[in-house]
Amino acid sequence: MRNYSFKPDPRFHGEGPLFLGLELEIVVPDDIHDAAVELATDRLAGLGYLKRDSSIQPGGFELVSHPMSYSYALDRFPWALLGELEDLGCGTNAGVGLHVHASRAGFASPAHVFRWMKLLYRNESEVTRLARRRSRYAPFDRAARSRVKDTAKNHVHALGLDRYQAINPYPRHTLELRIFAASLDVGRVQATLAFTAASIDYTRALRIPDVRAGAWEWARFATWVDERPAYLPLTEQLRELELACAC
């Protein structure tokens, strides 16, 4: 178990340029804490680590993965661990979240970052339904939204903004998507990675004529996702939440 401030050199898994990192907050009762730590450490086998986090109430830890490509995460992350932790007695509650770090190097340009951020901000209602929460630690902040042209360029332009917002632009090498509720359901956690990867992929090649033709609309994005089997975990969640395309 590491201290909250622990930041090791990242170990990249899979092929980039886009890498994703999970931060999953898990509620762990005191009487099973040691057993949960031992189980998670063994199953992660170097792919991630555990951190103390005093914000998790009544107690628990944060499971942090090293950077992974989306396909590597689906194929190689020890997904069975989530069910094993739940069977042990771990869980989640309304106070814990699931964050995804996306590497800035995985974007084609600052303009691509801008398009991605605008897609999320313009579809706040649908995005929060998919995330299954609204949190004061991940609000769709008006000040942050008004400055996306600047924060898309690099982390330096985040100065003066709150770190606790839907998209945290402060990290030097990543953008942190903080919107999701924590879960030990494999499908929901995989869908968070799928949404992050899919939304970045979708906005990569968008141009002004596409935007004028409605590319910012959620239905267009949902249709695009539905046509790509690689994002099946996301498609399944969109259908469950009635956010899928009406095609």
VEXLUMVEX-570394 format. One line per 10 residues: their letters; for each residue x, y negated, z negated of N, C-alpha, C, O. Coordinates in Angstrom, 2 decimals, padded with zeros to 5 digits. Atoms other than C-alpha are relative to their C-alpha. Example, Ala and Ser with C-alpha at 12.3 -4.5 7.8 and 13.67 -1.06 7.14 Angstrom:
BEGIN
AS = 000.89 001.19 000.00 012.30 004.50 -007.80 000.90 -001.20 000.00 001.94 -001.18 -000.66  -000.82 001.19 000.06 013.67 001.06 -007.14 -000.77 -001.09 -000.73 -000.26 -002.20 -000.90
***
This chain:
BEGIN
MRNYSFKPDP = 000.84 001.19 000.00 000.00 000.00 000.00 000.88 -001.24 000.00 001.77 -001.38 -000.84  -000.80 001.21 -000.14 001.42 -003.34 001.07 -000.71 -001.22 -000.60 -001.93 -001.21 -000.77  000.59 001.25 000.45 000.90 -006.84 -000.29 -000.71 -000.69 001.16 -000.43 -000.40 002.32  000.80 000.67 -001.03 -001.53 -009.10 001.58 000.87 -000.77 000.99 000.52 -000.90 002.16  -000.87 000.82 -000.85 001.34 -011.21 002.94 000.93 000.83 000.90 001.68 000.26 001.69  -000.89 -000.87 -000.76 003.11 -008.20 004.49 -000.25 -000.13 001.50 -001.38 000.03 001.95  000.10 000.12 -001.45 003.81 -008.74 008.21 001.22 000.67 000.64 002.25 000.03 000.83  -001.14 -000.71 -000.58 006.05 -006.09 009.75 000.19 -000.37 001.47 -000.69 -000.95 002.09  -000.19 000.15 -001.44 007.59 -006.27 013.20 -001.01 000.91 000.70 -001.13 002.08 000.34  001.03 -000.82 -000.66 004.83 -005.05 015.54 000.62 001.14 000.80 001.67 000.99 001.42
RFHGEGPLFL = -000.37 -001.14 -000.83 005.14 -001.62 017.16 -001.09 000.15 001.06 -002.24 000.46 000.74  001.00 000.00 -001.07 003.41 -001.68 020.52 -000.23 001.42 000.52 000.71 002.18 000.75  000.39 -001.33 -000.46 001.51 001.40 021.67 -000.86 -000.11 001.25 -001.82 -000.89 001.30  000.71 000.07 -001.26 000.29 002.00 025.20 000.64 -001.01 000.94 001.73 -001.53 000.66  -000.52 000.90 -001.02 000.78 -000.18 028.25 -000.79 -001.29 000.02 -002.02 -001.29 000.03  000.60 001.32 000.02 000.12 -003.92 028.25 -000.40 -000.47 001.39 -000.54 000.34 002.31  -000.47 001.02 000.94 000.00 -006.70 028.86 -000.94 -000.28 -001.17 -000.53 -000.93 -002.13  000.92 000.28 001.10 -003.12 -006.80 026.65 000.13 001.06 -001.09 -000.02 002.26 -000.83  -000.04 -000.88 001.16 -002.68 -005.32 023.19 -000.99 -000.52 -001.03 -001.18 -001.73 -001.18  001.01 000.32 001.00 -005.30 -005.23 020.45 000.43 000.55 -001.36 000.99 001.64 -001.45
GLELEIVVPD = -000.30 -000.44 001.36 -004.84 -005.00 016.70 -001.23 -000.08 -000.87 -001.91 -001.11 -000.90  001.16 -000.05 000.90 -007.51 -003.96 014.20 000.37 -000.45 -001.41 001.46 -000.17 -001.90  -000.08 000.28 001.43 -007.98 -005.37 010.72 -001.38 000.34 -000.58 -002.32 -000.43 -000.43  001.28 -000.51 000.51 -010.74 -003.37 009.00 000.00 -000.02 -001.52 000.79 000.67 -002.17  000.12 000.10 001.46 -011.75 -004.30 005.46 -000.93 001.11 -000.51 -002.04 001.27 000.00  000.73 -001.17 000.48 -012.93 -001.28 003.48 -000.17 -000.09 -001.52 000.78 -000.36 -002.25  000.30 -000.02 001.43 -014.62 -001.12 000.07 000.34 001.39 -000.54 -000.12 002.40 -000.03  -000.48 -001.27 000.57 -012.97 001.56 -002.08 -000.22 000.01 -001.51 000.39 -000.80 -002.21  000.19 -000.09 001.45 -014.23 002.54 -005.56 001.32 000.34 -000.70 002.16 001.05 -000.16  -001.25 -000.19 000.74 -011.50 002.54 -008.22 000.36 001.47 -000.20 001.53 001.84 -000.13
DIHDAAVELA = -000.30 -001.38 000.35 -011.86 006.24 -009.01 000.50 000.84 001.18 000.98 001.95 000.98  -000.51 -000.74 -001.16 -010.97 007.30 -005.45 001.08 -000.78 000.74 001.49 -000.41 001.83  -000.93 000.90 -000.68 -008.52 004.53 -004.63 001.27 000.71 000.44 001.66 000.63 001.61  -001.26 -000.67 -000.33 -005.35 006.60 -004.78 -000.19 001.06 001.07 000.64 001.21 001.97  000.27 -001.05 -000.99 -006.91 009.45 -002.81 -000.25 -000.62 001.38 000.18 -000.08 002.40  000.28 000.67 -001.28 -008.15 007.02 -000.13 001.28 -000.54 000.62 001.47 -000.45 001.83  -001.28 000.52 -000.50 -004.73 005.40 000.18 000.83 001.13 000.58 001.40 001.00 001.67  -000.79 -001.13 -000.48 -003.03 008.77 000.52 -000.56 000.56 001.30 000.20 000.87 002.22  000.64 -000.51 -001.21 -005.56 009.98 003.11 000.26 -000.91 001.19 000.68 -000.44 002.25  -000.15 000.93 -001.10 -005.40 006.84 005.24 001.45 -000.10 000.46 001.72 -000.14 001.66
TDRLAGLGYL = -001.42 000.09 -000.35 -001.60 006.61 005.11 000.43 001.23 000.79 001.18 001.11 001.76  -000.35 -001.24 -000.69 -001.28 010.25 006.17 -000.58 000.02 001.41 000.13 000.38 002.35  000.64 -000.07 -001.30 -003.77 009.97 009.05 000.55 -001.06 000.96 000.65 -000.81 002.16  -000.51 001.06 -000.87 -002.38 006.68 010.38 001.38 000.35 000.56 001.70 -000.01 001.69  -001.29 -000.53 -000.46 001.08 008.25 010.62 000.84 -001.05 000.73 001.40 -000.78 001.79  -000.82 001.04 -000.59 002.82 004.98 011.38 -000.70 -000.89 001.01 -000.13 -001.89 001.44  000.74 000.83 -000.95 000.15 003.61 013.73 -000.58 -001.24 -000.68 -000.99 -002.19 -000.01  000.53 001.13 000.75 -001.00 001.27 010.98 000.43 000.09 -001.45 001.23 000.95 -001.82  -000.37 000.05 001.41 -000.74 000.41 007.31 -001.15 -000.61 -000.78 -002.11 -001.12 -000.21  001.04 000.51 000.89 -002.83 -000.65 004.33 000.52 -001.21 -000.77 001.68 -001.25 -001.16
KRDSSIQPGG = -000.37 001.21 000.73 -002.82 -004.05 002.63 -000.99 -000.27 -001.12 -002.19 -000.03 -000.98  000.87 000.47 001.07 -004.17 -005.28 -000.67 -000.72 -001.25 000.46 -000.15 -002.08 001.17  000.77 001.18 -000.37 -006.93 -007.84 -000.23 -000.99 -000.29 -001.12 -002.00 000.40 -001.27  000.82 000.32 001.17 -008.44 -009.48 -003.31 -001.38 -000.52 000.38 -002.26 -000.60 -000.48  001.32 000.49 -000.42 -011.33 -010.85 -001.24 -001.01 001.13 000.15 -002.21 000.87 000.22  000.90 -001.15 -000.12 -012.77 -007.32 -000.91 -000.55 000.32 -001.38 000.19 000.72 -002.28  000.65 -000.22 001.29 -015.25 -006.93 -003.73 -000.98 001.16 000.07 -001.69 001.30 001.07  -000.75 000.09 001.27 -015.54 -005.01 -005.96 001.46 000.43 000.09 002.21 000.23 -000.87  -001.40 -000.39 -000.16 -012.25 -003.61 -004.61 000.16 000.80 001.28 -000.81 001.35 001.81  -000.23 -000.76 -001.21 -010.64 -001.98 -001.62 001.31 -000.36 000.65 002.22 -000.89 000.00
FELVSHPMSY = -001.21 000.36 -000.73 -008.02 -002.41 001.05 -000.33 -000.33 001.44 -001.43 -000.06 001.93  000.14 000.34 -001.42 -007.51 -003.67 004.58 000.85 000.97 000.81 002.05 001.10 000.57  -000.72 -000.90 -000.90 -006.56 -001.14 007.24 000.40 -000.81 001.23 -000.44 -001.37 001.93  -000.54 000.82 -001.08 -004.32 -002.83 009.79 000.74 000.90 000.98 001.61 001.67 000.58  -000.70 -000.80 -001.01 -003.21 -001.24 013.05 001.12 -000.81 000.64 001.07 -002.04 000.67  -000.98 000.64 -000.87 -000.12 -001.99 015.06 -000.68 -000.25 001.36 -001.71 000.36 001.64  000.62 000.32 -001.30 -000.87 -003.45 018.54 -000.13 001.22 000.90 000.82 001.99 001.06  000.29 -001.13 -000.89 -002.47 -000.93 020.92 -000.68 -000.52 001.26 -001.43 -001.49 001.21  000.83 000.28 -001.17 -003.72 -001.08 024.46 -001.38 000.59 -000.28 -001.53 001.46 -001.13  001.36 -000.48 000.23 -007.46 -000.50 024.67 -000.10 001.50 000.24 -000.71 002.21 -000.56
SYALDRFPWA = 000.10 -001.43 -000.31 -007.10 002.92 026.30 000.76 000.84 -001.02 000.32 001.93 -001.38  -000.76 -000.73 001.01 -004.45 004.00 023.82 -000.81 000.10 -001.29 -000.85 001.16 -001.92  000.80 000.00 001.23 -006.70 003.01 020.92 -001.12 001.04 000.07 -001.33 001.80 -000.88  001.09 -000.97 -000.13 -009.62 005.06 022.24 000.51 001.43 -000.06 -000.13 002.30 -000.65  -000.51 -001.37 -000.12 -007.44 008.10 022.90 000.81 000.45 -001.21 000.81 001.64 -001.54  -001.01 -000.42 000.96 -004.92 008.05 020.07 -000.22 -000.47 -001.43 000.39 000.08 -002.35  000.26 000.41 001.38 -006.24 006.17 017.05 -000.70 001.15 -000.72 -001.54 001.83 -000.13  000.62 -001.11 000.73 -007.23 008.68 014.31 -001.43 -000.33 -000.44 -001.69 -000.61 -001.61  001.37 000.42 000.27 -010.95 007.98 014.55 -000.69 000.84 -001.07 -001.57 000.34 -001.77  000.61 -000.86 001.02 -011.86 010.94 012.33 000.24 -000.54 -001.40 -000.51 -000.22 -002.33
LLGELEDLGC = -000.31 000.58 001.31 -010.28 008.99 009.46 -001.17 -000.79 -000.55 -001.42 -000.76 -001.76  001.10 000.84 000.48 -013.29 006.66 009.28 -001.06 000.86 -000.69 -001.54 000.50 -001.77  000.97 -000.89 000.61 -015.69 009.53 008.59 000.54 000.65 -001.26 -000.20 000.86 -002.21  -000.61 -000.61 001.19 -013.26 011.10 006.13 000.00 -000.98 -001.17 -000.23 -000.58 -002.31  000.05 001.00 001.06 -013.04 007.86 004.17 -001.42 -000.17 -000.53 -001.63 -000.31 -001.74  001.40 000.11 000.42 -016.83 007.60 004.12 -000.41 001.20 -000.84 -001.08 001.05 -001.86  000.32 -001.21 000.78 -017.15 011.20 002.92 000.65 -000.04 -001.38 000.12 000.53 -002.34  -000.70 000.11 001.27 -014.66 010.39 000.18 -000.71 -000.94 -000.97 -000.55 -000.83 -002.18  000.72 000.95 000.83 -016.88 007.57 -001.06 000.28 -001.45 000.32 -000.23 -002.34 -000.36  -000.27 001.38 -000.43 -015.53 004.49 000.72 -001.18 -000.52 000.80 -002.05 000.24 001.22
GTNAGVGLHV = 001.11 000.57 -000.76 -017.85 002.10 002.49 000.28 -001.44 000.38 001.42 -001.90 000.34  -000.08 001.43 -000.35 -018.54 -001.47 003.60 -001.20 -000.69 -000.62 -002.15 -000.05 -001.05  001.15 000.77 000.45 -020.84 -004.26 002.49 -000.01 -001.32 000.76 000.81 -001.55 001.64  000.17 001.25 -000.74 -021.96 -007.70 003.65 001.19 -000.94 -000.13 001.32 -001.90 000.64  -001.11 000.90 000.24 -018.79 -009.29 002.31 001.28 000.34 000.72 002.26 -000.40 000.61  -001.24 -000.40 -000.67 -016.25 -007.45 004.45 -000.17 -000.03 001.51 -001.28 000.10 002.04  000.07 000.17 -001.45 -015.35 -007.83 008.09 000.99 000.86 000.75 001.80 001.58 000.17  -000.88 -000.71 -000.93 -013.58 -006.36 011.07 000.52 -001.03 000.99 -000.24 -001.65 001.73  -000.62 000.99 -000.87 -011.13 -008.57 012.93 000.82 000.70 001.07 001.39 001.76 000.84  -000.81 -000.54 -001.09 -009.46 -007.94 016.27 000.94 -001.10 000.49 000.51 -002.20 000.84
HASRAGFASP = -000.99 000.90 -000.57 -006.24 -009.63 017.35 000.24 000.40 001.45 000.51 001.57 001.74  -000.28 -000.23 -001.43 -005.80 -009.96 021.13 001.25 -000.79 000.36 001.35 -001.98 000.06  -001.26 000.65 -000.32 -002.34 -010.74 022.45 -000.19 -001.11 001.03 -000.83 -000.91 002.05  000.07 001.10 -000.97 -002.04 -014.11 024.17 000.66 000.39 001.32 000.26 -000.07 002.39  -000.68 -000.44 -001.22 000.32 -012.41 026.63 -000.91 000.83 000.89 -000.59 001.04 002.06  000.95 -000.78 -000.78 -002.65 -010.32 027.77 -000.93 -000.84 000.85 -001.72 -000.30 001.63  000.80 000.92 -000.82 -004.29 -013.39 029.31 000.84 -000.47 001.17 002.06 -000.57 001.07  -000.71 000.40 -001.21 -003.40 -014.55 032.79 000.58 -001.41 -000.11 001.59 -001.72 000.53  -000.39 001.41 000.07 -003.07 -018.22 031.81 -000.79 -000.67 -001.11 -001.76 -000.09 -001.61  000.85 000.74 000.94 -004.33 -020.85 029.36 -001.41 -000.21 000.53 -002.36 -000.23 -000.26
AHVFRWMKLL = 001.35 000.14 -000.57 -007.24 -021.34 031.77 -000.82 001.25 -000.24 -002.04 001.17 -000.44  000.69 -001.25 000.28 -008.11 -017.68 031.28 -000.44 000.03 -001.46 -001.57 000.43 -001.76  000.38 000.08 001.42 -008.06 -018.15 027.50 -001.21 -000.90 -000.15 -002.15 -000.57 -000.88  001.12 000.95 000.06 -010.37 -021.13 027.96 -001.29 000.65 000.48 -002.33 000.51 -000.17  001.21 -000.64 -000.53 -012.82 -019.13 030.09 -000.53 001.05 -000.98 -001.74 001.16 -001.18  000.41 -001.03 000.97 -012.86 -016.31 027.53 -000.68 -000.63 -001.21 -001.73 -000.17 -001.65  000.58 000.65 001.17 -013.49 -018.63 024.61 -001.36 -000.62 000.32 -002.28 -000.58 -000.49  001.26 000.61 -000.39 -016.23 -020.44 026.51 -001.10 001.05 000.15 -002.25 000.80 -000.21  000.98 -001.08 -000.11 -017.98 -017.15 027.29 -000.58 000.34 -001.36 -001.80 000.50 -001.50  000.47 -000.34 001.34 -018.17 -016.34 023.59 -000.80 -001.12 -000.63 -001.85 -000.88 -001.21
YRNESEVTRL = 000.71 001.12 000.61 -019.18 -019.81 022.47 -001.36 -000.24 000.66 -002.31 -000.61 -000.02  001.26 000.24 -000.70 -021.89 -020.09 025.14 -001.04 001.09 -000.28 -002.23 000.90 000.01  000.91 -001.11 000.27 -023.41 -016.77 024.04 000.03 000.37 -001.48 000.04 001.54 -001.84  -000.09 -000.21 001.45 -023.28 -017.21 020.28 -001.08 000.93 -000.53 -000.79 001.80 -001.35  001.11 -000.82 000.51 -026.69 -015.63 019.69 000.23 001.48 000.28 000.11 002.32 -000.62  -000.21 -001.40 -000.38 -025.91 -012.42 021.59 001.26 000.57 -000.66 001.28 001.72 -001.09  -001.26 -000.46 000.59 -022.35 -012.21 020.26 -000.18 000.32 -001.48 000.34 001.32 -001.97  000.20 -000.26 001.42 -023.46 -012.47 016.64 -000.92 001.20 -000.23 -000.77 001.91 -001.22  000.82 -001.21 000.11 -026.14 -009.83 017.20 000.86 001.25 000.19 000.72 002.23 -000.53  -000.91 -001.11 -000.22 -023.50 -007.52 018.59 000.92 000.19 -001.21 001.20 001.31 -001.61
ARRRSRYAPF = -000.90 -000.07 001.15 -021.21 -008.37 015.67 -000.70 000.44 -001.28 -000.05 000.86 -002.24  000.82 -000.39 001.14 -024.04 -007.63 013.25 000.26 -000.84 -001.25 000.13 -000.35 -002.38  -000.10 000.89 001.16 -023.33 -010.60 011.04 000.24 -001.44 000.44 000.72 -001.72 001.53  -000.46 001.38 -000.01 -022.99 -014.32 010.59 000.71 -000.21 -001.32 000.18 000.13 -002.38  -000.79 000.14 001.21 -020.32 -015.22 008.11 000.61 -001.38 -000.11 000.99 -001.98 000.90  -000.65 001.29 000.21 -018.97 -018.40 006.57 001.50 000.11 000.26 002.19 -000.91 000.35  -001.41 -000.19 -000.32 -015.56 -016.87 007.25 000.23 000.14 001.50 001.37 000.29 001.94  -000.15 -000.11 -001.46 -016.25 -016.68 010.99 -001.09 -000.79 000.72 -001.76 -000.26 001.60  001.05 000.80 -000.65 -018.57 -019.55 012.00 000.40 -000.42 001.41 001.58 -000.50 001.74  -000.24 000.58 -001.32 -018.94 -020.82 015.55 000.09 -001.51 -000.20 -000.88 -002.25 000.00
DRAARSRVKD = -000.24 001.36 000.44 -017.44 -024.12 014.53 -000.06 -001.01 001.15 000.58 -000.81 002.19  000.15 001.00 -001.06 -018.40 -027.20 016.57 001.32 -000.68 000.33 001.64 -000.92 001.49  -001.28 000.67 -000.23 -015.03 -028.86 016.09 000.94 000.90 000.80 001.65 000.43 001.70  -000.86 -000.94 -000.74 -013.23 -025.73 017.29 -000.46 000.14 001.44 000.35 000.19 002.36  000.53 -000.13 -001.36 -015.53 -025.41 020.29 000.37 -001.21 000.85 000.67 -001.07 002.03  -000.30 001.22 -000.76 -014.88 -029.01 021.31 001.46 -000.10 000.39 001.83 -000.92 001.24  -001.44 000.10 -000.26 -011.13 -028.38 021.34 000.57 001.21 000.72 001.79 001.41 000.73  -000.51 -001.24 -000.62 -010.91 -025.11 023.29 000.95 -000.29 001.16 001.83 000.53 001.43  -000.93 000.30 -001.09 -009.18 -026.81 026.23 001.42 -000.15 -000.52 002.39 000.15 000.18  -001.31 000.18 000.61 -006.33 -027.61 023.85 000.49 001.29 -000.66 001.62 001.71 -000.45
TAKNHVHALG = -000.44 -001.20 000.74 -006.27 -024.50 021.64 000.25 001.17 000.94 000.96 002.11 000.58  -000.27 -001.05 -000.98 -006.31 -022.32 024.76 001.45 -000.03 000.47 001.97 000.98 000.95  -001.36 000.15 -000.51 -002.84 -023.64 025.60 001.01 000.73 -000.88 001.83 001.50 -000.38  -000.85 -000.72 000.96 -001.04 -022.45 022.47 -000.45 -000.32 -001.42 -001.31 -001.18 -001.64  000.44 000.10 001.38 -001.34 -022.19 018.71 000.25 -001.37 -000.61 -000.41 -001.74 -001.58  -000.34 001.30 000.57 000.19 -025.63 018.07 -001.21 -000.93 -000.02 -001.34 -001.76 -000.93  001.15 000.89 -000.12 -003.04 -027.32 019.16 -001.12 000.33 -001.00 -002.14 -000.36 -001.03  001.02 -000.35 001.01 -004.98 -025.60 016.35 000.13 -000.85 -001.26 -000.73 -000.79 -002.14  -000.23 000.80 001.19 -003.55 -028.04 013.81 -001.21 -000.86 -000.33 -001.72 -001.59 000.52  001.14 000.78 000.45 -006.36 -029.59 011.78 -001.31 000.76 000.01 -002.29 000.32 -000.58
LDRYQAINPY = 001.21 -000.83 -000.02 -008.90 -026.84 012.48 000.04 001.01 -001.14 001.11 001.33 -001.66  000.09 -001.05 001.01 -010.11 -024.29 009.94 000.43 001.32 000.61 000.07 001.64 001.74  -000.39 -001.33 -000.47 -008.54 -020.86 010.26 -001.19 000.95 -000.01 -001.26 001.89 000.78  001.16 -000.88 000.14 -011.83 -019.29 009.20 -001.09 -000.42 000.97 -001.96 -001.22 000.64  000.98 000.30 -001.03 -013.83 -019.45 012.40 -000.12 001.21 000.91 000.66 002.16 000.81  000.28 -001.16 -000.85 -015.21 -017.11 015.05 001.23 000.46 000.76 001.54 001.65 000.79  -001.26 -000.30 -000.68 -012.02 -017.29 017.12 001.09 -000.83 -000.65 001.12 -002.06 -000.52  -001.08 000.68 000.69 -008.96 -018.14 015.08 001.18 -000.18 000.96 001.79 000.81 001.36  -001.07 000.22 -000.97 -006.37 -019.79 017.40 001.36 -000.26 -000.65 002.31 -000.61 000.04  -001.24 000.35 000.70 -003.68 -020.24 014.72 001.17 000.94 000.25 002.30 000.47 000.36
PRHTLELRIF = -001.17 -000.87 -000.18 -001.55 -017.10 015.24 000.81 -000.38 001.25 000.25 -000.75 002.28  -000.88 000.40 -001.10 001.45 -017.77 017.47 -000.18 000.87 001.23 -000.19 000.37 002.36  -000.01 -000.93 -001.12 001.12 -014.66 019.62 -001.34 000.66 000.29 -001.46 001.43 001.24  001.30 -000.64 -000.20 -002.54 -013.64 019.31 -001.13 -001.00 -000.18 -000.93 -002.12 -000.67  001.25 000.67 000.33 -006.10 -014.89 019.20 -000.79 000.98 -000.84 -000.97 002.14 -000.46  000.68 -000.90 000.93 -008.05 -013.46 016.29 -001.51 -000.17 000.08 -002.05 -001.24 -000.21  001.46 -000.02 -000.07 -011.70 -012.54 016.85 -000.51 000.52 -001.33 -000.31 001.69 -001.67  000.33 -000.30 001.39 -013.21 -012.59 013.36 -001.48 000.31 -000.24 -001.91 000.40 -001.39  001.45 000.05 000.12 -016.91 -012.17 014.04 -000.65 001.27 -000.52 -001.77 001.21 -001.04  000.69 -001.28 000.21 -017.60 -008.47 013.42 -000.14 000.39 -001.46 000.74 000.14 -002.28
AASLDVGRVQ = 000.19 -000.63 001.29 -019.07 -006.82 010.36 000.84 001.26 -000.07 000.98 001.97 000.92  -000.76 -001.23 000.18 -016.92 -004.06 008.95 -000.91 001.21 000.09 -002.10 001.13 -000.21  000.79 -001.22 -000.13 -018.06 -000.51 009.58 000.94 001.20 -000.02 002.10 001.10 000.38  -000.72 -001.27 -000.11 -016.91 003.08 009.21 -000.63 000.89 001.06 -000.31 002.07 001.16  000.60 -000.70 -001.12 -019.05 004.09 012.17 000.94 -000.09 001.20 001.26 -001.19 001.65  -000.99 -000.02 -001.07 -016.70 005.15 014.96 -000.49 -000.77 001.23 000.27 -001.55 001.81  000.53 000.66 -001.18 -018.96 003.93 017.77 000.02 -001.51 -000.12 000.33 -002.21 000.84  000.03 001.45 000.20 -019.30 000.46 016.28 001.40 -000.59 000.01 001.62 -001.66 000.57  -001.37 000.51 000.02 -015.58 000.05 015.66 000.61 000.06 001.40 001.29 -000.87 001.83  -000.50 -000.07 -001.38 -014.72 001.28 019.15 -000.63 -001.08 000.87 000.02 -001.61 001.77
ATLAFTAASI = 000.68 001.04 -000.79 -017.28 -001.18 020.54 000.62 -001.37 -000.23 000.60 -002.21 000.67  -000.67 001.29 000.23 -015.44 -004.09 018.89 001.23 -000.13 000.89 001.50 -001.19 001.45  -001.16 000.01 -000.90 -012.31 -003.14 020.79 -000.45 -000.12 001.45 000.15 -000.86 002.24  000.50 000.04 -001.37 -014.31 -002.57 023.96 -000.51 -001.40 000.36 -000.26 -001.88 001.47  000.49 001.35 -000.28 -016.00 -005.97 023.68 001.15 -000.96 000.20 001.13 -001.78 001.12  -001.15 000.90 -000.13 -012.69 -007.74 023.16 000.68 000.20 001.34 000.95 -000.76 002.06  -000.68 -000.30 -001.27 -011.04 -005.98 026.10 -000.88 -000.36 001.19 -000.39 -000.94 002.16  000.90 000.24 -001.12 -014.10 -006.23 028.36 -000.19 -001.50 000.26 -000.17 -001.95 001.40  000.23 001.43 -000.18 -014.71 -009.93 027.74 001.24 -000.69 000.56 001.13 -001.64 001.33  -001.23 000.55 -000.55 -011.06 -010.70 028.45 000.15 000.40 001.47 000.52 -000.42 002.31
DYTRALRIPD = -000.08 -000.48 -001.39 -011.13 -008.58 031.61 -001.01 -000.73 000.88 -000.68 -001.15 002.00  001.07 000.64 -000.78 -014.42 -010.11 032.77 000.35 -001.43 000.36 000.08 -001.87 001.48  -000.29 001.41 -000.24 -013.18 -013.69 032.45 001.32 -000.23 000.73 001.64 -001.37 001.09  -001.33 000.14 -000.61 -009.78 -013.00 034.02 -000.07 -000.65 001.38 000.72 -001.55 001.68  000.04 000.46 -001.40 -010.82 -013.68 037.62 -001.13 -000.98 000.28 -001.36 -001.34 001.43  001.10 000.93 -000.23 -013.76 -016.05 037.10 000.53 -001.32 000.55 001.58 -001.81 000.13  -000.35 001.29 -000.57 -013.63 -019.21 039.17 -001.22 -000.92 -000.07 -002.32 -000.49 -000.41  001.07 000.99 000.12 -015.71 -022.38 039.30 -001.26 000.41 000.76 -002.35 000.26 000.21  001.23 -000.43 -000.69 -018.10 -021.03 041.99 -000.74 001.11 -000.77 -001.97 001.16 -000.76  000.63 -001.06 000.79 -018.72 -017.96 039.77 -000.77 -000.59 -001.17 -001.89 -000.18 -001.47
VRAGAWEWAR = 000.66 000.64 001.15 -019.53 -020.16 036.79 -001.26 -000.72 000.45 -002.29 -000.64 -000.22  001.17 000.72 -000.51 -021.87 -022.29 038.87 -001.11 000.97 000.39 -002.29 000.61 000.39  000.98 -001.02 -000.40 -023.58 -019.08 039.99 -000.53 000.79 -001.19 -001.30 001.74 -001.02  000.57 -000.62 001.19 -024.28 -018.06 036.40 000.89 000.99 -000.72 000.39 001.80 -001.50  -000.90 -000.98 000.61 -021.18 -016.13 035.31 000.07 -000.11 -001.51 000.45 000.86 -002.17  -000.02 000.13 001.46 -021.45 -017.53 031.77 -001.18 000.73 -000.64 -001.15 000.99 -001.85  001.21 -000.58 000.57 -024.85 -015.88 031.31 000.28 001.41 -000.54 001.00 002.19 000.07  -000.21 -001.30 000.64 -024.95 -012.88 028.97 -000.42 001.15 000.90 000.26 002.18 000.95  000.50 -001.08 -000.86 -026.98 -010.81 031.44 001.03 000.37 001.07 001.17 001.54 001.41  -001.03 -000.28 -001.01 -024.22 -011.15 034.04 001.14 000.81 -000.60 001.62 001.77 000.00
FATWVDERPA = -001.06 -000.73 000.68 -021.60 -010.00 031.58 -000.45 001.42 -000.34 000.30 002.37 -000.12  000.51 -001.32 000.37 -023.77 -007.11 030.34 -000.11 000.91 001.21 000.18 002.11 001.11  000.07 -000.79 -001.24 -024.36 -005.95 033.92 001.39 000.47 000.41 001.58 001.63 000.77  -001.39 -000.31 -000.35 -020.62 -006.06 034.61 000.53 001.13 -000.89 001.18 002.06 -000.40  -000.44 -001.04 000.93 -019.94 -003.96 031.49 -000.65 001.33 000.33 000.00 002.38 000.33  000.75 -001.22 -000.27 -022.63 -001.44 032.39 000.55 000.75 001.21 000.41 001.97 001.32  -000.54 -000.61 -001.23 -020.92 -000.81 035.73 001.40 000.58 -000.19 001.97 001.12 000.76  -001.37 -000.44 000.25 -017.60 000.12 034.08 000.04 001.02 -001.13 -000.03 000.64 -002.30  000.02 -001.07 001.00 -017.46 003.50 032.28 001.07 -000.13 -001.08 000.91 000.41 -002.17  -001.07 000.16 001.00 -014.24 002.52 030.49 -000.51 -000.68 -001.25 000.05 -000.50 -002.33
YLPLTEQLRE = 000.53 000.75 001.14 -016.35 000.30 028.24 -001.26 000.65 -000.57 -002.11 -000.04 -001.13  001.18 -000.71 000.46 -018.91 002.97 027.34 -000.35 -000.26 -001.47 -001.52 -000.42 -001.78  000.37 000.30 001.39 -018.65 002.36 023.55 -000.76 -001.31 -000.14 -001.68 -001.41 -000.95  000.71 001.27 000.03 -019.75 -001.22 024.17 -001.37 000.13 000.64 -002.35 -000.39 000.10  001.29 -000.18 -000.67 -022.49 -000.23 026.61 -001.00 000.66 -000.94 -002.16 000.25 -000.99  000.91 -000.71 000.92 -023.97 002.14 024.01 -000.50 -000.92 -001.10 -001.68 -000.85 -001.47  000.43 000.93 001.03 -024.04 -000.58 021.36 -000.92 -001.07 000.58 -001.88 -001.47 -000.08  000.88 001.00 -000.63 -025.57 -003.10 023.78 -001.40 000.58 000.20 -002.39 -000.12 000.00  001.31 -000.64 -000.18 -028.36 -000.63 024.55 -000.72 000.16 -001.33 -001.92 -000.08 -001.43  000.61 -000.19 001.32 -028.95 000.13 020.88 -000.56 -001.30 -000.55 -001.61 -001.30 -001.20
LELACAC = 000.41 001.29 000.52 -029.23 -003.56 020.08 -000.88 -000.78 000.98 -001.22 -001.94 000.74  000.82 000.62 -001.04 -031.29 -004.32 023.21 000.66 -001.26 000.55 000.01 -002.28 000.80  -000.78 001.08 -000.60 -028.52 -006.54 024.55 000.53 000.38 001.37 001.26 -000.39 002.00  -000.50 -000.47 -001.29 -027.86 -004.51 027.68 -000.72 -000.70 001.14 -001.73 -001.37 000.95  000.63 000.60 -001.18 -028.65 -005.64 031.19 -001.35 000.66 000.26 -001.57 001.80 -000.13  001.32 -000.53 -000.31 -032.22 -005.17 032.40 -000.02 000.59 001.41 -000.99 000.43 002.15  -000.11 -000.52 -001.36 -031.04 -003.37 035.53 -000.50 001.43 000.07 -000.49 002.04 001.14
***
